[in-house]
Amino acid sequence: MPIKYVPFIPEPIEGQAVLGNFNRILRYKGADDVSMTLQRGMPLYEMEKQETVGKNADGNMVIRGECVSACAYLKEQGIHVDLVYIDPPFASGADYAKKVYIRRNPKVAEAIAQAEQELDVDELKAFEEKMYGDVWDKEKYLNWMYENLMAIKSVMSENASIYLHLDWHIVHYVKILMDEIFGEDNFRNDIAWHYSGWNKKLKVSFEKRHDTILYYCADDEGTNFNSFFEQWESEEEYIKKRKQKPLTDEDGRRYVLSDAGGGKRVKRYLDEAIKDGVVVDDVWDIDKINNSAKESVDYSTQKPEVLIERIITASSNKHMVVADFFGGSGVTAAVANKLGRKFIHCDIGLNSIQTTRDRLVADSAEFDVLEIKDGVQLYRNPIQTMDKIKSLIPGLKNEDSLDSFWEGAISDSKLGTVPVYVPNLMDSASKLLDKVTMNRIIHQAIPDLDAGIKKVVVYYIDITDEAEILQFIKEDDSTNVEIELRDLKTILDDVIIGDYAEFHAEETHEDLLGGYAVTIDKFVSDRVLSKIAEFNQKALLNSSAKKPYKPIEISEDGLELIEFLSVDCTATDCEWHSDSEIKIDKNGFVIINGNKTKEFWDGRIRSEKKPLRLKIRNICGDETVWEV
């Protein structure tokens, strides 16, 4: 349960004229739910500090949790942000996955070369794990986005700016939401981020090669906007891009004739043009990054640093707070740190938090890692948890005849088909079972079912008051369908299986890295092994004479399943102190305390002081802590 609800803004927007119009045009479902959510406020949960990196005098934060809950915490703490950049799901219908790479095993070094030859194909070196599904229906997406934008607005300072990054799938609808929430007069730019791509022969349309970034400023005067100029690399670059023929005056200075308006032409000297630079317009030609780029962190939706640098430089000054509530690869926090700004990174996915944390450590940033304790034992990300839930509910099967409101159905020998409702973990509003949701179930969802349905099952994560909800159901005589309530947390908590490790610690003075070492003797991760088994089964089914079956095989000691190790030499409980850490990249090289090397892992982690706790992260991102 939330500790309490924090108001979005002092006086919630009433009427929602534009959304009301959407209701008529799109036959919107659930607009009343949004209204009730706004009246109730943002759910405030307990926030747990997981780790402090450095002294963190600026109060930088990396938060694992949903946008709305993170904003509730910030508002309760009286924290305001000066610049927001968000890159939320695009409602594109795509699933995003990361590749999971098997690491080199230091205990079978002699076989490494041969193993690498055998596993030379990328698909055999790695299997993919779904990170999140960008699959929405338009109505639900816009309701969800409306709630998030209202939450973000509640923590923005008076002079703050917001940049919202989307593409053609949904941006035109969200533009209307932005006008309503932030005001049409505060709209500044519709920025087109144009990037290159493969040439394709298209039959029915032009190639889609740009995203849209909507820029709004809360301050009519644009106090926080800095005029932004790009410098030309040379006179030749200026001439090439402007497509103008250079001329030379009597002093030997080169110039071009520029249009000054009214049919007038004026001299523009190239040396001055190079010095002054050119004002940046609203079409940005910046290429996407590829996996071989130096800044790549192997994150599927990663944006280039130069793109974010332009936004932060233009709309903030040093020591201001820059926030990204759908932080992804951590590029906003990383660039903000490099430019001397404070930062807040928020994301619901564990992979995002780990990627950002490691990236910031490598940049010598100082920050706290925080986790919103919303009562859900999530796996690495919501979409993975939702998929797992479906397999854990006994007898749950897809039922095409049911509305999408229901996750599926259970077949009962006496009752027949029993529809099952499961809350969407991506949507903070749906996780709370209250009278509003139950009223919708009774008066909208159940009446749409076939007449023969006798019972439904409603799962919940949070509930306002179970006795109150049961009484509400009992007093409503509009349906004869039995409604059974079940707590979803009991299912999730029962299936968490921790990783297993055998290790030994010893005092050593063999090098300058410290006086202690922890050696990993064996590591087992049932969750990773099950993913590899699934991959191998699929590879076997898809094998052929031209593409023979080559399974991923894991050694008995399992060290190739380890991605990251850290030792805490400071405390035996509470928040983590990473006194020494190593990360093994996908090529087998170790990154020691954020510093890249060309050394292979030797199966140990060293520290100057005596280690008290050991943390190991497997290649899928699960972390487990042991006492040493």
N, C-alpha and C positions, 0 to 999 in steps of 0.2 A: 504493500500500500504506500502511496505517496505520503510524505510527512504532512504536506498541505498543498494548496493550490495558490499559485502566484498570479495576480492579474496580468493580462497581456499588456494593456495600457490603462491609464486611469479611467478613461471613459471608452469602453469598447465601441467600435464602429457599429452604427445601427442602420438597418435598412438593407445594406449590401445590395444596392441597386443593380450593379453590374452582374453580380452573381445571381440575383433574381432573374435577370434577363437570360443568363445562361440556363437557368432552370427551365425557362420556356423553350429556348432554342434546342438545348441538348437533352431535355427531359432528365435533368440532373437528379440523381438519387443521393440523399444524404446531406443536402444543404442545411437542413434543420440540425443535423448532428454537429456541423461546424459552428452554427450559432450557439448551440448549447455548450460546446467546448470552449468558445470564447468567453461565455458568461462564467463558466466554472473556473477557467484559468489554466495556467501551465502546471503540470504535475511536478512537484519538487520532491526528489528522492534524496536519500543519504548519499553523500559523495565520499568515496574512499580514496585516499592518497596511496598509490601503488609504489611510487618511486620519486625521489628527488635527484635530479642530475645537476651538479654544481650548487652554488649558493642560491641562485635564482632570485636575486634581489628585485628583478623587474616583475616577478609574478607570472612568468610565461606558463602556459598550460597546454597539455596534450590530453584531451578528454575522450574517453571511450563512452559513447552514449548517443542518444538521439538529439537532434537539434533542439526540439522544444524543451526537453528536460535540461539540456545544457544551458539554454537561455533562462530557464527558471532559476537555476543555481546562480548564474551571473547576476541576474536582477536582484535576487535575495542578498547577494554579497555587495550590492551597490556598484558593480563593475560595468562600465560603459565602453563600447568599442567605437573607434573613429573611422574605420574602414572595413567593409565586408566584401569579400569576394567569395562567391559560392558557385560550385560546379556540380549541381545535383543531378540525379538521374534524368535522362532526356526523354523518358517515355518512348523509347525507340523500339521496344519489343525485343531487344537483344539481351542475351545472357553474357556476363563477363566472367572470365576465368583467369587464374594465374597458373603458370607452369610450375610444377613442383619438381625440383631437381634432386636426384640421388647424389649425395656427396661422396668424395673419395674416402675410403676406409684406410686409416693409417696403419692398421695391423696386417693388411695384405698388400703392402707397398709393392712387392715383387710382381704381383698380378695386375697392378693398376694399368700399365701400358696395354696389356693384352685386353683387359676389360674395356678400356676406352675404345679400342679398335672394334670390338664386338658390338659396342653400344654407340656406334658413331652417328646413328640417325637420331635426330632430336626427339622424335616421338617415342623412341625407346629409352632415352635417357630420362625422360620426364613424363609425368602424367598431369593432367589438368584437374584443377579443383575449382568448382563454381564459387565465385566471390559474392556476387549478388545478381539478381534478375531485374533488368530494367523493363519489366513487363507490367504495364498498367492499363486500366481502362481510363479513358480521358476524364470521366467524371470524378473517379476516385483520386486520380492524380491531381486535378485542380483543387479539390477539397484539401488534400494533403499539403499541397504547396501553399495554399492560402493560410493554413494554420502555421506552417513554418515561417512564412514571411512576416506574419503578425508577431510571432515570437521574436524574430530577429529585430524587427522594428522596436520592440520594447526595450532592447538593450543598446540601441544606437544613440550616440551623443547628439546634441543639437546640431552640430556641424558635420555629422558623419555622411559618408557616401556608401553606396552599395552597387556592386557590379554582379549581375546575374548572367551566368554562362549557360546557354542552351543551343539547340540547333533547330532545324526546320520542322521537326516533328510536333513541337508544342509551343514554341516561343511566341507565336502570335496570340495565343490564348493567355499565356502568362503575362504578356505585355499589358493586357487589360487589368489583370490582378494588380500588377505593379502600379498602374495609374491610380487604381482605387486606394491602395494602401499607402503609397508614398506621395501621391498627388501628381496629376498630369503636368502641372507647372514645374515640378521638380525633375522631370525627365530631361536628361542632358544629351545622351547619345545612343544611337543604335549602331554599335561597333561591329563591323564585319571582320572576323579573323579568317583571312584567306591563306590557304596552305596548298602545297603542291601534292600531286598524287599520280597514280598510274594512268596512262592514256587508255581510254576505253571507247569502243565504238558503240554509242548509244542510239537506240532506235526511237525512243519516245520522249526524251528529255535531255537537258544539258547536264553535265557532270556536277554533282553537288560537292563543292570544295570550300565551304566556309561554315563557321559557327557564328552565332550571334551573341554579343555581350551587351546587355541592357544596363546603362549607367544612369543612376538616379542620385541626386544630392539632396539631403534633408534641409540644407541651408539655401535659401533663394539666392544669396549673394555668391555662393560657391567659394566660401572662405578657404576651404582646404584644397582647392585645385591649384596646381602649379603648372604654368605654361610649360609645355613639353616640346623640346626640339631634338631632332635627330641630326647627328653630324655626318656630313659627307666624307667618305674615305679619301676622295681625290677629285680634282676638277674633271677628270675623265668620267668618273661615276656620275657626277652632276649632269654632264652633257648627255651621257647615255640614257639616263632615266628621264631627263626633261625633253630629250629628242630635239634639242636646239643646236643650230649651227653656230660655233664660236667665231667671234670676230676679234680683231686686234686693233687697239688704238695707236696713236703716234708714239706713245711711251712704251709700247710693247706689251701692255696689259690686255689680257683676254677678257671678253665680255660677251653677253648674249642680250638680245633685245626682248624684254618682257612686256606683257600686256599690262598697262596700268589702269585700264578702264577708260571708257569714253573715246575709244579709238586711239588713245595715246600709247606710244611705245617708249620705254625708258631703258637706259643701259643698266645691266646688272653685271657687275664685275665678278668674275669667278673666284678670285681670292677672297673677296668679301663674303660671297655666298658660302664658301667652304667654312669660313670663320663663324658666320652667324648660324649656320645650320638651317633646317627646314622645319616648320611647324608640323607636327604629326596630325594627320586627319583621321577620319573614322573608318578607314580601310587599312588593316594591318597585315602586311605580307610577312608572315613568320611561319617557317616550316615546323611541322610536328617533329618530335624527337624520335629517333629509332633506338633499337636495343643496343646498338654499338656506341651510342653517344655517351660521352663522359658522365653526363648528369643522369643517365638512365638508372632507375632503381627497379626495373623489371616489373612495373605496375601498369596494368592494361589501359587505364584512362589517364596516365600521367601527362601533364601539360608542361610545355617548355618554360624554363625559368625566365627567359627574356620577355615572354608574354606577361607574366605576373609582375616582373620588375617594372614594366611600363605602367601598369595600373597602380602599384604601390608608390612609385616615384611621383606620379601625377596627382594622386589624391590623398597623400599623407606626408607628414614630416617626421623627423627623428623623434623617438620616444613615444609616438602615438601607438595605439593598440590596433592591430590588424587581426581580423578574425576570419576563419573559414570553417563553416559548420558542416560541410560535406568534404572534409579535408583530403580524402583519397591518398595520394602519394606523398603528401606533406610539402608540396612545392611552395604553397603560400607561406607556411611557417618558416621554411628554409630561406626563402628570399627576404622575408621580413626581417629575419635575424641578421642576414648579411647586410641589410640596409639600415640597421640600427633602430628598428622598430620593435615594439613588444608584440607578442603573438599569442593567439588562441587557436589551436587546432582541435576540431571535433569530428568524430566519425563513429559510426556504429560497428564497423568491421574491425576485428582484431588484427587482420593483416595490415590495414591502414595504420593502426596505432603502432605496430611493431616496425613497419617500414619507416614511418615518420620518426619514431624514437631513435632508430639506428642512424638515420640520415642526419638528424640534429646532433647526435653524439659525435659523428664524424666531422661536423662543422664547429665543434666545441661550444655548442649552445648550452644554456642553462634553463631548466624548465622542470615542472612537476608533471608526472603522469598520474591522471585521476580516472576513476571509474565510477559511473553512476550505478548505484545498487538498486535497480528497478525490479528486483525480485525474480529475474529470469536468468537461469543458468544457460546462457547462449553458448553455442559452439563458436567457431571462428567468425561467423557472419550470419545474419538473419535468414538469408535464402537457404543456406545449408541446414540451419535449424528447422526451417519449415519443411524441407524435404525429409529430414530425419523424423519429424513429428508424424508425418503421414505413414511412415513405416512402423512407428511404435504404437499407434492406436490400433488395438486388436480388431481385425476384421474390416478396417477402413478401406474402401475401394472407390475409385472414381465412378461417378454416376452422371452420365451425359444429360439425363432428363432433368436434373436439378439446376436451379439458378446458381450463378457463380458465387452467391452469398454463402452457399454451403460448400465445405471443403470436400465432401464426399458423403458416403453413406455406409451403414453397417447393415448386414442382412441378419435378421432375427427370425428364428423358426416360428415364433408365435406372433410377433408384431409385424413381420415383413420388413420393408425398407425403413431404416431409421436414419434420417439426415443428420449430419454432424457439422456444427459450426466451430471453426478454429480462428482465433483472432490473428490478424496480420501483424507480425513482429516489426514490419517496416513502418507501421502507422501507430503512433503513440496513443491516439484517441481510441483505437479499437481494443487496446490491451486492457482497458478498464471496463468491467461489466457493471453498468449502473442502470438506473431506471430508463434512461434515454435509449440505451442499446436494447434493453429488454422490451421496451415498448415497440421498437422497430421490429424486433423478432416476432412479437405476438401479432402486430397489426399490419406488417408488410411482408415479412419473409414467410411466415407460416401460411397465410391465406393464399400465397402463390403456389403452394405445394398441391400435389394431387389429393383428392378427397380421401383416398385410402390410407394416408399417413396417420399413424396413431401416436408416434413418439418422435421427439428430436432430442439430441444431446448437444449441450452448449458448453464448450470449454472456455475457461477464462484464465488470465494470468493474475490480474488484480480484480478485486470486487469491492464495491463501496461497503456493503454490509450484506452478508449472505442471507441472514434471517429476514432483512428488509426486502431483498429481492424475491425470496420465496413467498413472502406475504403479498408482495405486489402481483406475483403470478397467480396466487390463490384467489385474490380479490377480483382479478380480471376474468370475466365470464364469457369473453368473446371467442374462445377456442376450447375445444375438447381434447386437443393434442397434448399429451404429457410432455413436460419439459424437465429434463434432468441436467443438473449443473455438475461440472467436473473441473477440478483444479489441474491446469496444464503443467504446473511446476513439478508435480509429483512424477509425471512421466519423464520430464527432462532430467531431474535430479537423480533418478534411479539408473540412468544409463551412462553416466559419466564414468569412464574408466581411465584412471591416471596412467601415465607412462611409468615404466619400471627401469631403474638403473642400478648397476653395481659399480662401485668406485672405491678408491682408497686414497687417503691423503698422507703426505709425508713432508718432512722438512728437508729442504735441499738448497744448496748454494752453488749450483752448477753454472749460473749465468747472472746477468744483471737484472733479470726480470723479477727477481724476488727470492725469498727464502722458503716458500712453500709451493707445493704442487699437488693438484688433485688429478689422478689418472682415472679415466673412464674405462672400466673393464668390460661392461656389457650394457646395452641399451635396448629396450623393447617398447614399441608403441603399437598397441593393438589397432588403434584407429588408422595409423598410417599403413600398417600391414594389410588391413582390410581394403584400403583404397588401392594398394598395389595389386591385391588379389583380383579386384574388380577390373583393373587395367589389363592384367594378364589374361583374364577370361575373355575380355573383348578382343584383345590381340589374337588370341587363339581362334576365335570365331571368324575373324577377318583375315586370317592367314591364307596364303596360297603358295603355289610353287615359285612364283616370282617374288612373293613377299613371305618368306618362311617365318614361322613362329619363333620369336626370341623373347622369352619372358624376362622381366626384371627380377633378379635374384638378390636376396639380401643375405649377408653373412650371418653366422651364428651369433657373433657379438653385436651386430646391428649398429655399429658406429656411423655407418653411412646415412643413418636416419637423423643425425644431429646437425642442426644449422647454427646454433648459438649456445654459448655457455657463459655464465657469470657467477662470480663468488662475492658474497657479502661478508666482509671481515669486521663489520661494525655492530650489527645487531642480530639477534636470533629470532625476532618476530617483528610484526608491524611492517611499515613500508620498507621497500627494498633499497639497499645501498650497493651500487655496482662498483666495488673497489677494484675489480679487474674483470675484463670481459674479452671474449674472442668470438668472432663470427666467421664461419666458413662459407665463402662464396661458392657459386655453382661450379666454378672451375677448380675448387679444392683449395684455393689460397686463403690464408687467414688474415683477418682484419683485427689487429690487436688494439683495444681501447680506441677504436675509431680510425686507426692508422692502417692503411692498406700495405700489404707486403706481398712478396712473391714466394713465400714459404708455404709448404704444405703442413696441414695439421698433424701433430704427433700424438694425438689422443689425450693431451693434458691441458690444464689451465693453471697458470702460475699467479702468485700474488706475493706482495711484500710481507703482509701480515698473515696471521693464522686465519684460514677461512672458517667461518661459522655456518654458512649456508651455501648451497649450490643450486643454481637454476639452470635447467636445460630446456631449450626450445627445439622441438622437432621440425622437420622440413616442411610440415604443414602449418606450423605456427602455434601449436599447443605448448604451453610452458608448465613445467612442474618444478617444485622446490623441495629439496631434501636438506636435513641437518647433516653437517659434516662431522 
